[in-house]
Each structure stands twice: as C-alpha cells, then as structure tokens.
C-alpha cells in the first residue's frame, strides 16, 4: 500500500500576472513561499512523513518541494526531479495571457468563450486546439501528457517508498487523475499548494480527495 500526496506548486510571478506557464518558469512569490511553508507545517502537525519525494524539474516545483520538506520535518528526504512531472507545454502560447490562450485553443476545437476559469474537461479538449495552433511544434495535448503520466506511474509503482510526496502543476494533476483514475471525473479547482491524495493498492490507483488545503 502506497500513499501519494500530489501537491501543486506555490503561487508564482506568472500566476500573479495571469500568464500561462507550462514549460516556461517563474519564481515563487512571497505568498507562494508562505503557502509551501504553511503546508509543511500542516503536514508536520498531522505527523505526515515522506520516505520519497518527486518533483517536476521546473524551478517553481523544486522550490515548493524543498520548502515543504524543510517545514514538515522531512528535510533529509532527497528530491528526485523528473521531466515526466512537467506541466503541459503550451508551445507558442508560453507566457501568453491565460484567457487569450484558452479562448484561442477552445475556438480551434469548437469550444467557444473559454477562459482560465473554464471547466477542466474543456481545457483538456482545448489542449488539442493549442497544439494545432502551435507553429513551433512544442505544444502537448492530453495524449502527449498521458505518455509522460504512464511513465511516472511505472516510477511510482517501482519505488519501495510507501509515503510519497509529488510536487507538480495544476493541469498536469487534472490530466493525471484522468489517466490514472477515470476520464469522467468532475474536477473543481486545484489551488496553489493544495494536496490531492492517491492511494495505491498493488497496481490500482484510488482517489481519496482533490485539491485540499486544510485537513489532509
């Protein structure tokens, strides 16, 4: 039995500016650092420890993971950075206004009036539109992300650790749930430094909860 605590990174500068950041990166804001510190303290108060920690290889995820470990009493747990945990690449739209990106991506697949507040199922469809519009050939759709998620699945199953911290990105977490749990899930918000908890029994991934910031 494994328990996986999947955490979205803390607030970043580009989050604050409502700019898209997939493979693009920006540092945590002071609020983002405080969010990670607060989550670490909550984990410590609830006596949750980690015998393995995995992070996206982006700076914002790495920094979040380290702050969480430092404040949760898990400072000695090494962080393994994985390309597989990166956010979706938005190609030509990296750094663009979030609302513009989702509106244009949605239009390209027949979903009108999309914005950063659109439901997750629409955003996952719009990834195909973003990929079709991308002229530099870096954008990823759900199927591209799914390949990385399944590679991550193998890594998680192979580790001998039983309590695992994973720090990654909001859309990636939603795609992860679609790929590992079910594609008909209703997913609300995945706030910065929120926790999504998964349990693994043999080869089966089971969802406990999504996007919590309080009782973990």
KEMARNU-886518 format. One record per atom (N, C-alpha, C): residue number from 1; atom name; x, y, z. Coordinates in steps of 0.05 Angstrom, whole numbers. Each point is the difference from the previous one (the first is absolute). Layout:
NUM/CA/X/Y/Z
...
This chain:
1/N/17/-24/0
1/CA/-17/24/0
1/C/18/25/0
2/N/-5/18/-19
2/CA/14/25/-2
2/C/-20/23/3
3/N/9/21/13
3/CA/-16/25/1
3/C/16/22/-14
4/N/-13/13/-19
4/CA/14/21/-15
4/C/-14/27/4
5/N/15/19/9
5/CA/-10/27/4
5/C/9/17/-23
6/N/-18/6/-18
6/CA/7/15/-24
6/C/-6/30/5
7/N/20/17/-2
7/CA/-2/28/8
7/C/5/18/-25
8/N/-18/19/-3
8/CA/6/21/-20
8/C/20/20/12
9/N/18/10/-16
9/CA/20/19/9
9/C/-14/26/11
10/N/16/15/15
10/CA/-11/25/11
10/C/-3/22/-21
11/N/-13/22/8
11/CA/-5/22/-19
11/C/27/10/-11
12/N/-1/6/-26
12/CA/24/11/-14
12/C/-6/27/-11
13/N/22/13/-10
13/CA/-3/26/-12
13/C/-19/-1/-24
14/N/3/-20/-17
14/CA/-17/-2/-24
14/C/-29/-6/8
15/N/-5/-15/22
15/CA/-27/-4/10
15/C/-12/27/6
16/N/16/17/14
16/CA/-10/26/8
16/C/-7/18/-23
17/N/15/-4/-23
17/CA/-4/16/-24
17/C/-21/-12/-19
18/N/-12/-23/8
18/CA/-19/-15/-17
18/C/13/-7/-27
19/N/25/-9/1
19/CA/14/-9/-24
19/C/3/-30/1
20/N/-2/-13/-23
20/CA/3/-29/-1
20/C/29/-8/5
21/N/3/-22/15
21/CA/27/-11/4
21/C/-3/-30/0
22/N/9/-12/-21
22/CA/2/-28/-2
22/C/29/-8/4
23/N/15/-1/-22
23/CA/28/-4/3
23/C/15/25/7
24/N/-12/24/-5
24/CA/11/25/9
24/C/-1/-1/31
25/N/18/16/12
25/CA/2/-1/29
25/C/1/28/12
26/N/-7/3/25
26/CA/3/25/14
26/C/2/-6/30
27/N/13/17/15
27/CA/5/-6/29
27/C/-26/2/16
28/N/1/-13/23
28/CA/-22/3/19
28/C/-1/29/10
29/N/-24/10/5
29/CA/-3/26/13
29/C/4/-5/30
30/N/1/22/15
30/CA/1/-3/29
30/C/-24/-15/11
31/N/-23/5/-12
31/CA/-24/-15/7
31/C/3/-29/-6
32/N/12/-7/-23
32/CA/4/-28/-7
32/C/19/-14/19
33/N/21/14/9
33/CA/18/-12/19
33/C/-14/-5/26
34/N/-17/20/8
34/CA/-15/-3/25
34/C/-20/-23/-2
35/N/-13/-4/-23
35/CA/-19/-22/-4
35/C/15/-27/4
36/N/23/-2/-11
36/CA/15/-25/2
36/C/9/-5/29
37/N/8/22/14
37/CA/8/-2/28
37/C/-24/-8/17
38/N/-23/12/-5
38/CA/-24/-7/15
38/C/-8/-29/-4
39/N/2/-9/-25
39/CA/-8/-28/-5
39/C/20/-19/15
40/N/25/7/-1
40/CA/20/-16/15
40/C/-7/-2/30
41/N/-8/22/12
41/CA/-8/1/28
41/C/-24/-17/5
42/N/-20/1/-18
42/CA/-24/-17/3
42/C/7/-29/-2
43/N/17/-7/-18
43/CA/9/-28/-2
43/C/14/-9/25
44/N/17/17/11
44/CA/14/-6/25
44/C/-20/-4/23
45/N/-19/19/2
45/CA/-20/-2/22
45/C/-17/-25/-2
46/N/-3/-10/-24
46/CA/-16/-24/-4
46/C/17/-25/-1
47/N/26/3/6
47/CA/19/-22/2
47/C/2/-16/-26
48/N/-1/15/-22
48/CA/3/-13/-27
48/C/29/3/-8
49/N/13/-23/-5
49/CA/28/0/-8
49/C/3/-13/-27
50/N/23/5/-13
50/CA/4/-11/-27
50/C/26/-16/-1
51/N/-1/-23/-13
51/CA/25/-15/-5
51/C/9/2/-29
52/N/-14/16/-16
52/CA/9/7/-27
52/C/-14/26/-8
53/N/14/15/-17
53/CA/-11/26/-10
53/C/8/3/-29
54/N/-20/5/-17
54/CA/4/4/-28
54/C/-10/28/-8
55/N/14/14/-18
55/CA/-8/27/-8
55/C/4/2/-30
56/N/-18/16/-12
56/CA/5/10/-27
56/C/28/13/0
57/N/13/0/-24
57/CA/27/12/-2
57/C/-1/30/-4
58/N/-24/12/4
58/CA/-1/30/-2
58/C/7/12/27
59/N/11/24/-1
59/CA/9/13/25
59/C/-22/4/20
60/N/-24/7/-10
60/CA/-22/6/19
60/C/-9/-25/15
61/N/1/-23/-13
61/CA/-8/-25/14
61/C/23/-9/19
62/N/24/2/-10
62/CA/23/-7/17
62/C/1/16/26
63/N/-4/27/-3
63/CA/1/17/23
63/C/-23/-6/19
64/N/-24/-5/-10
64/CA/-22/-7/16
64/C/5/-26/16
65/N/11/-20/-14
65/CA/5/-26/13
65/C/20/4/23
66/N/21/16/-5
66/CA/20/3/21
66/C/-11/14/24
67/N/-16/21/-4
67/CA/-11/15/22
67/C/-19/-19/16
68/N/-16/-15/-14
68/CA/-18/-19/14
68/C/15/-19/17
69/N/21/-12/-11
69/CA/16/-20/15
69/C/14/13/24
70/N/10/25/-4
70/CA/14/14/21
70/C/-18/5/24
71/N/-26/6/-6
71/CA/-18/8/21
71/C/-18/-23/11
72/N/3/-23/-12
72/CA/-17/-23/9
72/C/17/-20/15
73/N/25/6/6
73/CA/17/-19/14
73/C/11/-22/-17
74/N/0/5/-27
74/CA/11/-20/-19
74/C/24/11/-16
75/N/15/17/13
75/CA/22/14/-14
75/C/20/-19/-12
76/N/3/-24/12
76/CA/20/-19/-10
76/C/-10/-17/-24
77/N/-25/2/-6
77/CA/-11/-15/-23
77/C/10/13/-26
78/N/15/-14/-17
78/CA/10/12/-25
78/C/-23/3/-20
79/N/3/21/-16
79/CA/-20/6/-22
79/C/11/-12/-26
80/N/-17/-17/-12
80/CA/7/-10/-27
80/C/-15/16/-21
81/N/14/15/-16
81/CA/-13/16/-21
81/C/-5/-16/-25
82/N/-25/2/-10
82/CA/-8/-15/-24
82/C/-11/17/-22
83/N/10/-3/-24
83/CA/-12/13/-23
83/C/-29/-8/-3
84/N/-6/-25/7
84/CA/-27/-10/-4
84/C/-21/15/16
85/N/8/15/20
85/CA/-18/15/17
85/C/-4/29/-9
86/N/12/8/-22
86/CA/-3/27/-10
86/C/-29/5/-8
87/N/-8/26/2
87/CA/-26/8/-10
87/C/-1/-5/-31
88/N/-24/1/-11
88/CA/-3/-2/-29
88/C/15/24/-12
89/N/13/-6/-23
89/CA/12/22/-15
89/C/-22/14/-17
90/N/0/27/1
90/CA/-20/15/-15
90/C/13/12/-26
91/N/24/-8/-6
91/CA/13/8/-25
91/C/0/30/-4
92/N/-11/9/-22
92/CA/0/28/-7
92/C/-14/17/20
93/N/-18/-12/17
93/CA/-15/15/19
93/C/13/3/27
94/N/25/-10/3
94/CA/14/3/25
94/C/3/30/7
95/N/-8/7/24
95/CA/2/28/9
95/C/-22/18/-10
96/N/-19/-11/-16
96/CA/-23/16/-10
96/C/-20/4/22
97/N/-18/19/-3
97/CA/-22/4/18
97/C/-17/-26/1
98/N/-5/-10/24
98/CA/-14/-25/3
98/C/-28/0/-14
99/N/-14/21/3
99/CA/-27/1/-11
99/C/1/-1/-31
100/N/20/14/-12
100/CA/3/0/-29
100/C/8/-28/-9
101/N/18/-13/14
101/CA/8/-27/-8
101/C/-23/-20/0
102/N/-16/0/22
102/CA/-22/-19/1
102/C/-22/7/-19
103/N/-5/26/-5
103/CA/-20/8/-20
103/C/8/-10/-28
104/N/25/4/-7
104/CA/9/-8/-27
104/C/1/-30/-3
105/N/10/-13/21
105/CA/1/-29/-1
105/C/-27/-13/-1
106/N/-19/12/15
106/CA/-28/-10/0
106/C/-13/3/-28
107/N/4/24/-11
107/CA/-12/5/-27
107/C/10/-21/-20
108/N/25/-7/2
108/CA/12/-19/-20
108/C/-12/-28/2
109/N/-14/-6/22
109/CA/-14/-26/2
109/C/-30/3/3
110/N/-10/24/-7
110/CA/-29/4/1
110/C/-12/7/27
111/N/17/7/20
111/CA/-9/8/26
111/C/2/31/2
112/N/-22/13/-1
112/CA/-1/29/0
112/C/1/12/28
113/N/12/24/2
113/CA/-2/16/25
113/C/16/-11/23
114/N/21/-16/-5
114/CA/16/-11/22
114/C/18/22/12
115/N/7/-5/26
115/CA/19/17/14
115/C/15/-17/21
116/N/16/13/16
116/CA/15/-15/20
116/C/-18/-12/21
117/N/-25/9/1
117/CA/-19/-11/20
117/C/-18/-22/-12
118/N/5/-8/-24
118/CA/-16/-21/-13
118/C/4/-27/14
119/N/-20/-18/-2
119/CA/3/-26/13
119/C/24/-16/-11
120/N/10/-18/17
120/CA/23/-15/-7
120/C/-4/-17/-25
121/N/-24/-13/-3
121/CA/-4/-16/-24
121/C/2/16/-26
122/N/-9/25/1
122/CA/3/17/-23
122/C/29/7/-5
123/N/14/6/21
123/CA/29/7/-3
123/C/15/-24/-12
124/N/-6/-24/8
124/CA/15/-23/-11
124/C/-6/-3/-29
125/N/-25/5/-8
125/CA/-7/0/-29
125/C/15/22/-14
126/N/2/24/12
126/CA/13/23/-12
126/C/29/-4/-4
127/N/13/-18/15
127/CA/28/-6/-5
127/C/5/-8/-28
128/N/-19/-15/-12
128/CA/3/-8/-28
128/C/0/24/-18
129/N/-18/20/6
129/CA/-1/24/-16
129/C/26/16/3
130/N/11/2/24
130/CA/25/14/4
130/C/22/-14/-16
131/N/1/-26/1
131/CA/20/-15/-15
131/C/-3/5/-30
132/N/-25/0/-10
132/CA/-4/5/-29
132/C/8/28/-9
133/N/-2/19/19
133/CA/7/28/-7
133/C/30/5/4
134/N/14/-17/13
134/CA/28/5/7
134/C/18/-3/-24
135/N/13/21/-7
135/CA/18/-1/-24
135/C/29/-6/6
136/N/6/-4/26
136/CA/28/-7/7
136/C/2/-29/8
137/N/-23/-15/0
137/CA/-1/-29/4
137/C/11/-9/27
138/N/-8/15/21
138/CA/7/-8/27
138/C/-25/-6/17
139/N/-23/9/-8
139/CA/-24/-4/16
139/C/-8/-29/3
140/N/-12/-7/22
140/CA/-8/-27/6
140/C/-30/-2/4
141/N/-12/-21/-10
141/CA/-28/-5/6
141/C/-2/-22/21
142/N/-25/-8/6
142/CA/-4/-19/22
142/C/15/-27/-5
143/N/0/-9/-25
143/CA/13/-25/-6
143/C/31/2/5
144/N/11/23/-6
144/CA/29/4/5
144/C/5/-1/30
145/N/-17/14/15
145/CA/3/0/29
145/C/-4/-28/12
146/N/-19/-15/-11
146/CA/-7/-26/10
146/C/25/-19/-2
147/N/15/3/-21
147/CA/25/-17/-2
147/C/19/6/23
148/N/3/26/7
148/CA/17/7/22
148/C/-11/-10/26
149/N/-27/2/3
149/CA/-13/-9/25
149/C/3/-30/4
150/N/-2/-15/-21
150/CA/3/-29/2
150/C/29/-8/7
151/N/19/16/-10
151/CA/28/-5/7
151/C/4/6/30
152/N/-13/22/10
152/CA/0/6/28
152/C/-12/-23/17
153/N/-22/-10/-10
153/CA/-14/-22/14
153/C/19/-23/5
154/N/16/-7/-21
154/CA/19/-22/4
154/C/21/7/22
155/N/9/25/0
155/CA/19/8/20
155/C/-12/-2/28
156/N/-24/9/3
156/CA/-13/-1/26
156/C/-5/-29/10
157/N/-7/-17/-19
157/CA/-5/-28/7
157/C/26/-15/7
158/N/21/9/-12
158/CA/26/-14/4
158/C/14/8/26
159/N/-5/25/9
159/CA/13/9/25
159/C/-9/-17/24
160/N/18/-4/18
160/CA/-7/-15/24
160/C/-12/17/22
161/N/-1/26/-5
161/CA/-11/19/19
161/C/-30/-4/3
162/N/-10/6/24
162/CA/-29/-4/5
162/C/-15/27/4
163/N/15/21/8
163/CA/-12/26/4
163/C/15/19/-18
164/N/-13/10/-21
164/CA/15/14/-22
164/C/-11/28/-4
165/N/18/20/-2
165/CA/-7/27/-7
165/C/6/4/-30
166/N/-20/11/-14
166/CA/4/6/-29
166/C/-8/29/-3
167/N/18/17/-11
167/CA/-6/28/-4
167/C/0/6/-30
168/N/-22/9/-10
168/CA/-3/4/-29
168/C/-18/24/-6
169/N/-17/-1/-20
169/CA/-14/23/-10
169/C/-30/-5/-3
170/N/-16/21/-2
170/CA/-29/-3/2
170/C/-12/-16/-22
171/N/5/7/-25
171/CA/-12/-14/-22
171/C/11/-29/-2
172/N/26/-3/7
172/CA/11/-27/0
172/C/-14/-17/21
173/N/-7/11/23
173/CA/-14/-16/20
173/C/-27/-9/-10
174/N/-14/18/-14
174/CA/-26/-8/-11
174/C/3/-22/-21
175/N/20/3/-17
175/CA/4/-21/-21
175/C/9/-26/13
176/N/15/2/22
176/CA/9/-23/15
176/C/-24/-16/10
177/N/-19/15/11
177/CA/-25/-13/10
177/C/-16/-13/-22
178/N/-1/13/-23
178/CA/-14/-11/-23
178/C/13/-26/-9
179/N/27/1/-1
179/CA/15/-23/-10
179/C/1/-24/19
180/N/1/6/26
180/CA/4/-21/20
180/C/-26/-9/14
181/N/-20/18/1
181/CA/-25/-6/14
181/C/-23/-4/-19
182/N/-9/21/-13
182/CA/-22/-2/-19
182/C/-2/27/-16
183/N/-8/-2/-25
183/CA/-2/23/-17
183/C/-27/15/3
184/N/-18/-10/17
184/CA/-25/13/4
184/C/-1/14/28
185/N/23/4/12
185/CA/0/13/26
185/C/-9/29/-2
186/N/-13/10/20
186/CA/-6/28/2
186/C/21/12/18
187/N/16/18/-11
187/CA/22/12/15
187/C/-5/30/3
188/N/-1/10/24
188/CA/-2/29/4
188/C/27/13/0
189/N/5/17/19
189/CA/25/14/1
189/C/22/-17/12
190/N/25/5/-10
190/CA/24/-12/12
190/C/17/24/8
191/N/-5/12/24
191/CA/14/24/8
191/C/30/-4/4
192/N/14/23/0
192/CA/29/-2/6
192/C/4/-12/27
193/N/19/-19/1
193/CA/8/-14/25
193/C/-23/-16/12
194/N/-19/-8/-17
194/CA/-21/-18/10
194/C/10/-29/-4
195/N/-13/-18/15
195/CA/8/-28/0
195/C/-22/-17/-13
196/N/8/-17/-18
196/CA/-17/-21/-12
196/C/11/-27/9
197/N/-16/-16/14
197/CA/10/-24/12
197/C/-8/-25/-15
198/N/19/-17/-6
198/CA/-5/-25/-14
198/C/10/-23/17
199/N/-14/-22/0
199/CA/8/-25/12
199/C/5/-20/-21
200/N/22/-16/3
200/CA/7/-21/-20
200/C/-1/-27/14
201/N/-17/-17/-10
201/CA/-2/-27/10
201/C/7/-19/-22
202/N/24/-12/3
202/CA/12/-16/-21
202/C/4/18/-25
203/N/-14/-5/-22
203/CA/3/16/-24
203/C/-23/21/-3
204/N/-18/1/19
204/CA/-24/17/-3
204/C/3/26/14
205/N/-5/22/-14
205/CA/1/27/11
205/C/-29/8/8
206/N/-3/9/25
206/CA/-27/7/10
206/C/1/29/10
207/N/-20/15/-7
207/CA/-1/28/8
207/C/-13/4/27
208/N/14/14/18
208/CA/-10/6/26
208/C/-14/28/-1
209/N/15/21/-8
209/CA/-12/26/-3
209/C/16/17/-19
210/N/-11/23/-8
210/CA/12/18/-19
210/C/3/28/11
211/N/23/12/-2
211/CA/4/29/5
211/C/-6/10/28
212/N/7/-15/21
212/CA/-5/9/27
212/C/23/18/10
213/N/-7/20/16
213/CA/20/17/12
213/C/-1/-1/31
214/N/-19/-14/11
214/CA/-3/-1/29
214/C/5/-29/11
215/N/-21/-14/7
215/CA/3/-27/11
215/C/11/-19/-21
216/N/23/-12/5
216/CA/13/-16/-19
216/C/-1/-30/7
